[in-house]
């Protein structure tokens, strides 16, 4: 299963190189989720207990390939945390998808007539798990449901449809790492999840935002990747190079090298403060009318995202390739 998933992902990567002029992360994600991801989920309907509990090493390998392919589709480094990447794309971890798919299978079985051989086999499996404590398919699914506070059986022990059948919803996990409100608190210093904190406070989509997503914009491949790298912390601004050098965020290594203010050279400074990008802010001054007081998250999501993307590209282009 691992080899087949990698082979399908490799074919997708090769074909994607031909789409340089009209590259779309959205299209590539749909192709990946349609052709590659199902390979990693094969058998989770009836083998959930083995896939989640007993085959932990194999599961981690599948999830690592799943996340790494998403990174490659977005054109970002391995340093981008999986939780940030999934939130940006509105996707869920593989283990969650396995559980949701297994619950859909369970609900489909409960809807079958009592005379169905498939439902009778499921009821026999359930009876063995409840009466003899047999560690079978039903036992694994019941344990999964209990872990999430769900009931799959009635008071008499009969099968009952899952309350949440787990239908996929693009963007369903978006916003879970975000700060409350549009003008979230800016991160004040380094922490174990500094990239997650930065993304949540500055770039994550607020619940009140309208319109599409940045990764759905009709930009060329280099432009779209430049925007994604800036949003997801996969750039080469001084604050990022300082992290690789294991320096403190406020150290000399993390100071902006494009101006002499001594400020931290992070994404907020580049977009809203750095004198080197004043000309870009003047060109897109209409965006800043929406941010009173100035807030990075309000700037990013307060207006037309295509204009915001052009503003980001203007700032990145002005200071050169070192920001990419």
N, C-alpha and C positions, 0 to 999 in steps of 0.2 A: 504494500500500500504506500509506503514511504517512497519507494522508487518510482511508482507510477505517478504519484503527486509531483515529484521533482521533475519527471519527464514532461508532464503536461505543462508545468510552470515554465520550464525551459523553452518549450515550443512557443508559449505565449510571449516570452521575452524576445525571442528572435523575430516574431511577427511584428511586435510593437515597434521595433526599430525602423520599420518602413512607414510609420505614421508620424514622422518627425514634424511635418508641417501642420498637421491637424491632430496633434496628440490630445487625447482626452482621458483623464484619470477615471472619469465616470464610466466611459465605454470599456476601458481596460478592467475596471473593477467588476462590471457586469459580466464580462467574458470570463474573468477569473472565478467569480462566484458560481458561474454556470458550468464551467468545464473542469476546473481544478479542485475547488473546495469540496464538491460532493465526493471526490475520491477519498478524501481524508475523513469523511463522515459515513463511509459505507459500513453498514452493519450496526450502527449505533442504536437503531430501533430495538434490536433484540440483544445486543451485546454491550449495553451501557455499563453494566457493572464491571465488566472486564476492561473496557476502554478507559474508564475514569479511575477505577480503584486499583486494579491489578496490573494494568499495562501503563503505569505512570511514566516510565522512561520513554516508551514509544509515543505516548500522548504528548510529552514535552517536545519530542523531536518533530512531530507533526505540527504542533502549535508554533514552534520556532520557524519552520519552513513557511507556514501560513503568514506569520508576521513579517518575515524577511521579504517575501514576495510583495507584500503590500508596501514595504519600504521602497523596494526597487521600482514599483509602479509610480510612486510619488517622487522618486528621485532623491530620497533623503538617506542619511547615514544610519548605521546601526545604533548610534548613540541616542536616537529618538526613542523615548519610552513607548512600549507597546500600548499602554493605556492612553497616551496622547494621540498616537496614530489611529487607534480604533475610534476614539471620540471624534477626531477630525473627519473620518470617513463614515461615521455613523454605523459601524459594524460591531459585532460581539465576538468575544473569544470563542475558539472552537469548542471548548468544553461546555460552554453555555449553549451553543448551537446543538451539540449532541443531546443535551438534556431536553431542550425544547422539541427537538425532532422525536425523541423517545416519547414525550408526553403527547405529541400529536398522534403517534402510532397507538398509544394507549386509548386516547379518546375515540379514534377510529374503530378500535375493537369494541368499545362499549356501545357504539351505535349499531353494531351488527345484531341480527336476530339471534335468539337463544338457540336456534337450531344450527347456527353456523359452526362448522368444525373448528374454525379459527378462534371463535369466541370460547368454545368449550375447552380448547387447549389452553387458552389464557386463564380461564377460571380454574382449571386443574392446577396450573402453575401457581396461581394465587392461593389456592387452598393449601398446597404444599408449603408455601412460604409462611402462611399464617398458623397452620396447625402443627407442622413438623419443624418449623424454623429452618427450612431448606434454603440454602443460599443460591437461588436460581435467578432467572430473569426478573420475575415479579418482585422478589425480595430487593434486588438492586434498585428497581424503579421506585418501590415504596420508600426505601431509605433516602433516595434523592428527593422525593416529594416531601418527606418529613423534614429534611434539612431546610427546605424553602417554605415550610409552613403550609403545605398543600395537602389536601385529602384526596386519595384516589379510591377509597372504599367507603361504603355506607355503614350505618350502624350495624347492619346484619352481615357485614363482610362482603357484600356484593360489589361488583365493579362500578365505579362512578367516574364520569368524564372529568378531566382536569379542568380546574377553574380557568387557567390560562393555558391555552393550547400552544402558545409560543409561535405565532405566525411572524415571520420575518417582517420587520418594518425598517426601511432605510432611514437612518438617523435616529433609531429608537434609543440608542444609548448615549446620544449626544446631550451634553449639558450636565452630566452627572459629576464631572470634575470642576464645573464652573463655580465662580463665586456668585453670591446672591446679588441680584440687581445688575444693571448695565454698567455702572461705574464701580466695579469691584476694587478691592484694595490692591494696590500695587505691591509686588513682593519686595521686601525690604532687605533681604540678605540671603546667603546661600543656605541650602538645606539638602537633605537626602533626596528630595524630589523637586529640586529647583526648576527643572524644565517643565515638570507637571504644574508647578505653581505659576510659573511665568505664562504658560499657555492658558491656564484657567483664568488668570486675572487680566490678560491682555488680548488674547486671540480667540478664546472659546466663544461659541455662538450663544448669545443670551436668548432666553425664551421669547422675548418680545421682538426679535429680529425678523424681518420680512425678506422674501426673495430666496435666491438659490445659495449655493455654496461656492467657495473660492475654487475648489478643485473641479468644479463643473464649468468654469469659464472657458470660453473659446479663445484660448491663447496658443501661441506656438509652444512647442515642447520646452525650449530653453526658458521662455518667459514664465510658463506655468510652474516649472521646477524651481525657478528663482523665488517666486511668490511662496510656494510651499516650504522651501528651505528656510525662508525668513520667518514664516509663521510657526514652524515646528522646531526651531532652534537647531537647524542643521546647516548653519552658515559659518562664516569665519570672522565674525566680528570679534573685537578684542575680548569681550566677556566669555566667548566660547573658546577661543584659543587659550585663555587663562585657565578654563576648566580642564582642558587637556593637559596643560602644564601643571595642574594641581595647585594653582594659586588661588588665593582668596578673591572673591568677587570685587572687593574694594582695593585690591593691591595695585601696584603700578602696572602689572601685566594686563589687568583688566580695564585700564583707562583708555578712553577713546584716542586713537592715533590720527584722527582726521581733524582734530581741533586741539586747542591748548587750554580748554576749560578744566581739565583734570577730572571730568565726569566719567562714570562707568560707561564703557562703550557697548551698551546693550541695544536691544531692539527699540525700546522706548526713546532712548537718546537719539538714535539714528532718525527716527520718524518725526519726533516732536521737539527736539532741543538742539541738536548739533548745528553749529553755524555753517558747516560745510554743506548742509542740505537746505539752507534757508531759501535758495532760489526755487527749489522744488515745492516747498511749503507755500511760497508766494503764488506759484502757478496753480496750486490746488487749494487756494485759500477758502473756497466754498466748503470744503470738508471740515475745516476748523470752526466754522460758524455753528456747527452742530454740537460741539464739545465745550460746554461751559459748566464748571471749570474743565480744563483739558483732561481728558481721560483716554488712554490708549484704546481700551475696549470700545468706548463710545465712538472714537474716531474710525475704528476698523469696521464696525457694524452699523454706524449711524447713517450712512449714506449709500449710494450706489456702489456695490462691491467691485464692479468693473473699474470705476473711477479710483476706488481705493487701491485696487491691484496696480493700476497705472501709476499711482502715487508711490507705492512701494517700489515698483520697478524703476521709477525716476530716482529715488533715493539710493537704491542699490547701484544703478548705473553711474550715478554721479561720483560715488566714492570708489568705483572700480570693482574688479573681480574679487577683491579681498573679502567682500561681504557675502560671496556666494559659496 
